[in-house]
Amino acid sequence: MKTEKNRKKIIQLDAQFHDLFNKSTGSEVLAETLEKLRNRLGRLWYLAEKGESYSLQIPGEIDNLIIALESRDGEKCKQILEEHAIHFIERIKINLYNGYPI
């Protein structure tokens, strides 16, 4: 996935990864709720992100998470997921508010 450069394809792969990850919880209700949230956030991401710089970081983040999962490194997984969420929120804020803090 690291070699993917097409923004639309990265967004699709990111969505598929999130769905797989959410379904792995074993909770159908949680997976459905997270899917609905991800769909809304995905639309926001697509509309708000003006460039490809953030999109191009996603494959590396997913690859790093897979490595941490395979290593059963819970702390590393937590760190990657937290950084992913925080970075996503910050990118959306920057693009929606033209760099002005909210």
N, CA, C and O of each residue as an XYZ file, in Angstrom:
408
protein
N       0.819     -1.195      0.000
C       0.000      0.000      0.000
C       0.865      1.262      0.000
O       0.438      2.306     -0.492
N       2.074      1.168      0.549
C       2.941      2.346      0.638
C       3.215      2.983     -0.713
O       3.486      4.182     -0.783
N       3.152      2.221     -1.766
C       3.494      2.743     -3.087
C       2.321      3.451     -3.771
O       2.501      4.082     -4.812
N       1.128      3.350     -3.194
C      -0.048      3.981     -3.812
C       0.066      5.495     -3.734
O       0.394      6.041     -2.681
N      -0.205      6.180     -4.853
C      -0.096      7.640     -4.923
C      -1.416      8.309     -5.308
O      -1.554      9.526     -5.186
N      -2.379      7.524     -5.769
C      -3.653      8.076     -6.208
C      -4.534      8.371     -4.993
O      -4.874      7.468     -4.230
N      -4.901      9.651     -4.821
C      -5.646     10.093     -3.632
C      -6.973      9.347     -3.465
O      -7.302      8.913     -2.362
N      -7.733      9.196     -4.552
C      -9.021      8.498     -4.463
C      -8.826      7.040     -4.047
O      -9.586      6.508     -3.238
N      -7.811      6.411     -4.604
C      -7.531      5.009     -4.261
C      -7.097      4.896     -2.802
O      -7.488      3.959     -2.106
N      -6.286      5.856     -2.336
C      -5.859      5.844     -0.932
C      -7.066      5.986     -0.014
O      -7.159      5.295      1.000
N      -7.987      6.873     -0.362
C      -9.194      7.052      0.454
C     -10.003      5.759      0.485
O     -10.519      5.378      1.536
N     -10.118      5.082     -0.658
C     -10.844      3.807     -0.706
C     -10.159      2.746      0.150
O     -10.814      2.032      0.910
N      -8.835      2.649      0.021
C      -8.091      1.661      0.810
C      -8.171      1.972      2.300
O      -8.281      1.063      3.124
N      -8.118      3.251      2.643
C      -8.253      3.663      4.038
C      -9.621      3.254      4.579
O      -9.723      2.760      5.702
N     -10.660      3.456      3.796
C     -12.016      3.075      4.208
C     -12.120      1.561      4.412
O     -12.709      1.097      5.388
N     -11.547      0.804      3.488
C     -11.575     -0.654      3.615
C     -10.828     -1.114      4.861
O     -11.272     -2.019      5.566
N      -9.683     -0.475      5.123
C      -8.913     -0.841      6.304
C      -9.701     -0.529      7.572
O      -9.752     -1.348      8.489
N     -10.314      0.651      7.625
C     -11.111      1.011      8.794
C     -12.258      0.020      9.003
O     -12.523     -0.403     10.128
N     -12.938     -0.346      7.909
C     -14.036     -1.304      8.027
C     -13.550     -2.647      8.565
O     -14.177     -3.225      9.453
N     -12.457     -3.136      8.042
C     -11.892     -4.407      8.502
C     -11.501     -4.320      9.975
O     -11.799     -5.215     10.766
N     -10.835     -3.240     10.320
C     -10.405     -3.022     11.704
C     -11.610     -2.965     12.644
O     -11.598     -3.573     13.714
N     -12.651     -2.229     12.239
C     -13.847     -2.089     13.070
C     -14.585     -3.423     13.233
O     -15.069     -3.740     14.320
N     -14.668     -4.192     12.159
C     -15.347     -5.488     12.237
C     -14.597     -6.469     13.120
O     -15.188     -7.397     13.673
N     -13.290     -6.260     13.250
C     -12.491     -7.163     14.075
C     -12.820     -7.029     15.560
O     -12.396     -7.860     16.363
N     -13.572     -5.991     15.933
C     -13.963     -5.830     17.336
C     -14.935     -6.919     17.768
O     -15.054     -7.219     18.956
N     -15.633     -7.513     16.792
C     -16.604     -8.538     17.114
C     -17.961     -7.974     17.514
O     -18.894     -8.731     17.780
N     -18.077     -6.659     17.557
C     -19.328     -6.010     17.913
C     -19.959     -5.415     16.658
O     -19.447     -4.449     16.092
N     -21.072     -6.001     16.234
C     -21.741     -5.522     15.029
C     -22.245     -4.088     15.203
O     -22.161     -3.278     14.279
N     -22.766     -3.781     16.384
C     -23.282     -2.431     16.652
C     -22.140     -1.412     16.597
O     -22.280     -0.358     15.976
N     -21.023     -1.717     17.236
C     -19.877     -0.816     17.221
C     -19.344     -0.647     15.798
O     -19.040      0.470     15.378
N     -19.229     -1.741     15.064
C     -18.720     -1.680     13.689
C     -19.624     -0.819     12.810
O     -19.132     -0.020     12.014
N     -20.945     -0.976     12.949
C     -21.888     -0.182     12.152
C     -21.815      1.290     12.531
O     -21.848      2.155     11.655
N     -21.718      1.583     13.813
C     -21.624      2.964     14.276
C     -20.345      3.614     13.767
O     -20.369      4.746     13.284
N     -19.235      2.902     13.875
C     -17.960      3.438     13.399
C     -17.955      3.607     11.884
O     -17.338      4.537     11.365
N     -18.639      2.711     11.172
C     -18.719      2.842      9.716
C     -19.470      4.117      9.335
O     -19.046      4.842      8.436
N     -20.582      4.390     10.014
C     -21.345      5.608      9.735
C     -20.513      6.851     10.034
O     -20.526      7.813      9.265
N     -19.797      6.830     11.141
C     -18.937      7.955     11.494
C     -17.827      8.120     10.462
O     -17.549      9.235     10.021
N     -17.198      7.022     10.080
C     -16.130      7.080      9.092
C     -16.636      7.601      7.751
O     -15.934      8.354      7.078
N     -17.845      7.208      7.357
C     -18.412      7.695      6.098
C     -18.566      9.214      6.123
O     -18.236      9.893      5.150
N     -19.059      9.733      7.215
C     -19.221     11.189      7.335
C     -17.872     11.887      7.354
O     -17.676     12.897      6.679
N     -16.946     11.346      8.128
C     -15.617     11.952      8.202
C     -14.876     11.831      6.874
O     -14.111     12.718      6.496
N     -15.109     10.735      6.178
C     -14.484     10.549      4.868
C     -14.945     11.596      3.871
O     -14.143     12.106      3.089
N     -16.217     11.917      3.894
C     -16.730     12.972      3.013
C     -16.105     14.311      3.371
O     -15.710     15.081      2.495
N     -16.023     14.576      4.658
C     -15.415     15.817      5.135
C     -13.956     15.881      4.692
O     -13.498     16.916      4.208
N     -13.229     14.785      4.855
C     -11.829     14.709      4.455
C     -11.691     15.009      2.967
O     -10.857     15.816      2.555
N     -12.526     14.341      2.167
C     -12.429     14.509      0.716
C     -12.699     15.955      0.310
O     -12.022     16.492     -0.566
N     -13.685     16.585      0.944
C     -14.047     17.957      0.599
C     -13.081     18.983      1.170
O     -12.819     20.007      0.539
N     -12.552     18.722      2.352
C     -11.726     19.719      3.033
C     -10.262     19.670      2.632
O      -9.594     20.705      2.614
N      -9.757     18.504      2.314
C      -8.326     18.363      2.003
C      -8.057     18.892      0.603
O      -8.577     18.371     -0.384
N      -7.248     19.920      0.534
C      -6.991     20.582     -0.737
C      -5.805     19.973     -1.504
O      -5.719     20.131     -2.722
N      -4.936     19.315     -0.840
C      -3.764     18.726     -1.485
C      -3.704     17.236     -1.233
O      -4.652     16.632     -0.732
N      -2.583     16.660     -1.586
C      -2.408     15.218     -1.424
C      -1.422     14.863     -0.332
O      -1.194     13.682     -0.070
N      -0.827     15.863      0.314
C       0.231     15.568      1.284
C      -0.258     14.669      2.409
O       0.439     13.728      2.790
N      -1.441     14.938      2.947
C      -1.960     14.095      4.031
C      -2.301     12.705      3.509
O      -1.958     11.699      4.130
N      -2.973     12.655      2.372
C      -3.381     11.367      1.801
C      -2.190     10.449      1.589
O      -2.282      9.241      1.807
N      -1.078     11.022      1.165
C       0.097     10.209      0.869
C       0.760      9.649      2.127
O       1.590      8.745      2.034
N       0.404     10.177      3.304
C       0.942      9.656      4.565
C       0.154      8.448      5.072
O       0.671      7.644      5.849
N      -1.083      8.327      4.634
C      -1.980      7.277      5.130
C      -1.415      5.866      4.895
O      -1.402      5.070      5.834
N      -0.950      5.523      3.689
C      -0.441      4.160      3.490
C       0.669      3.787      4.474
O       0.698      2.662      4.973
N       1.569      4.705      4.752
C       2.646      4.424      5.704
C       2.117      4.194      7.107
O       2.603      3.322      7.827
N       1.112      4.984      7.496
C       0.510      4.807      8.820
C      -0.147      3.433      8.935
O      -0.018      2.756      9.955
N      -0.850      3.032      7.883
C      -1.518      1.725      7.903
C      -0.483      0.604      7.933
O      -0.636     -0.367      8.673
N       0.557      0.738      7.137
C       1.617     -0.281      7.149
C       2.260     -0.395      8.531
O       2.515     -1.500      9.012
N       2.522      0.748      9.167
C       3.100      0.737     10.517
C       2.156      0.092     11.522
O       2.596     -0.622     12.424
N       0.853      0.344     11.367
C      -0.126     -0.263     12.272
C      -0.168     -1.778     12.073
O      -0.255     -2.530     13.044
N      -0.107     -2.220     10.833
C      -0.110     -3.664     10.555
C       1.106     -4.329     11.197
O       0.993     -5.402     11.790
N       2.255     -3.694     11.077
C       3.477     -4.237     11.691
C       3.312     -4.329     13.208
O       3.682     -5.333     13.817
N       2.755     -3.274     13.815
C       2.545     -3.273     15.264
C       1.539     -4.347     15.674
O       1.709     -5.000     16.704
N       0.493     -4.528     14.870
C      -0.498     -5.571     15.165
C       0.131     -6.961     15.069
O      -0.080     -7.814     15.931
N       0.895     -7.168     14.023
C       1.548     -8.470     13.848
C       2.527     -8.757     14.979
O       2.724     -9.911     15.360
N       3.140     -7.705     15.514
C       4.075     -7.847     16.632
C       3.364     -7.911     17.978
O       3.989     -8.118     19.018
N       2.048     -7.731     17.940
C       1.229     -7.699     19.160
C       1.728     -6.630     20.139
O       1.745     -6.826     21.354
N       2.130     -5.497     19.563
C       2.636     -4.375     20.347
C       1.486     -3.393     20.594
O       1.284     -2.451     19.829
N       0.751     -3.627     21.654
C      -0.417     -2.829     21.985
C      -0.120     -1.356     22.179
O      -0.892     -0.502     21.743
N       0.990     -1.053     22.828
C       1.359      0.346     23.058
C       1.648      1.053     21.739
O       1.243      2.199     21.544
N       2.344      0.376     20.840
C       2.649      0.969     19.537
C       1.363      1.170     18.737
O       1.200      2.197     18.080
N       0.452      0.204     18.785
C      -0.837      0.340     18.102
C      -1.590      1.560     18.628
O      -2.111      2.365     17.857
N      -1.637      1.678     19.942
C      -2.325      2.811     20.569
C      -1.702      4.120     20.116
O      -2.418      5.060     19.773
N      -0.387      4.192     20.112
C       0.317      5.410     19.701
C       0.004      5.758     18.244
O      -0.279      6.914     17.932
N       0.054      4.777     17.365
C      -0.210      5.007     15.944
C      -1.637      5.486     15.736
O      -1.874      6.433     14.985
N      -2.597      4.831     16.400
C      -3.999      5.210     16.241
C      -4.275      6.604     16.792
O      -5.017      7.375     16.183
N      -3.687      6.934     17.936
C      -3.867      8.273     18.501
C      -3.286      9.335     17.582
O      -3.926     10.354     17.322
N      -2.075      9.099     17.090
C      -1.441     10.066     16.188
C      -2.234     10.212     14.895
O      -2.366     11.316     14.367
N      -2.759      9.105     14.385
C      -3.568      9.121     13.168
C      -4.814      9.985     13.375
O      -5.135     10.825     12.534
N      -5.502      9.783     14.475
C      -6.730     10.539     14.754
C      -6.433     12.020     14.963
O      -7.123     12.876     14.409
N      -5.425     12.321     15.748
C      -5.072     13.719     16.031
C      -4.636     14.431     14.750
O      -5.048     15.560     14.487
N      -3.809     13.767     13.968
C      -3.333     14.360     12.712
C      -4.499     14.619     11.767
O      -4.552     15.670     11.128
N      -5.434     13.676     11.670
C      -6.610     13.836     10.813
C      -7.426     15.049     11.259
O      -7.807     15.880     10.435
N      -7.690     15.149     12.545
C      -8.488     16.270     13.068
C      -7.790     17.596     12.797
O      -8.433     18.567     12.396
N      -6.497     17.642     13.011
C      -5.743     18.874     12.774
C      -5.777     19.270     11.301
O      -5.933     20.449     10.984
N      -5.633     18.300     10.398
C      -5.681     18.603      8.961
C      -7.041     19.164      8.565
O      -7.115     20.116      7.788
N      -8.105     18.588      9.086
C      -9.446     19.072      8.778
C      -9.617     20.496      9.301
O     -10.131     21.358      8.589
N      -9.192     20.748     10.532
C      -9.302     22.099     11.103
C      -8.530     23.109     10.272
O      -9.032     24.198      9.991
N      -7.322     22.759      9.882
C      -6.500     23.675      9.084
C      -7.190     23.996      7.762
O      -7.249     25.157      7.355
N      -7.703     22.983      7.102
C      -8.314     23.202      5.797
C      -9.673     23.889      5.872
O     -10.018     24.669      4.984
N     -10.439     23.615      6.906
C     -11.752     24.245      7.028
C     -11.677     25.681      7.525
O     -12.500     26.519      7.157
N     -10.699     25.952      8.353
C     -10.611     27.271      8.981
C      -9.397     28.059      8.493
O      -8.968     29.013      9.141
N      -8.847     27.655      7.348
C      -7.724     28.369      6.721
C      -6.594     28.663      7.696
O      -5.987     29.732      7.647
N      -6.316     27.721      8.572
C      -5.188     27.876      9.466
C      -5.482     28.628     10.753
O      -4.627     28.713     11.634
N      -6.694     29.178     10.868
C      -7.036     29.871     12.100
C      -7.449     28.870     13.166
O      -8.282     28.005     12.897
N      -6.892     28.962     14.369
C      -7.275     28.012     15.405
C      -8.732     28.203     15.802
O      -9.256     29.317     15.785
N      -9.369     27.104     16.156
C     -10.768     27.203     16.595
C     -10.870     26.986     18.077
O     -11.967     27.031     18.633
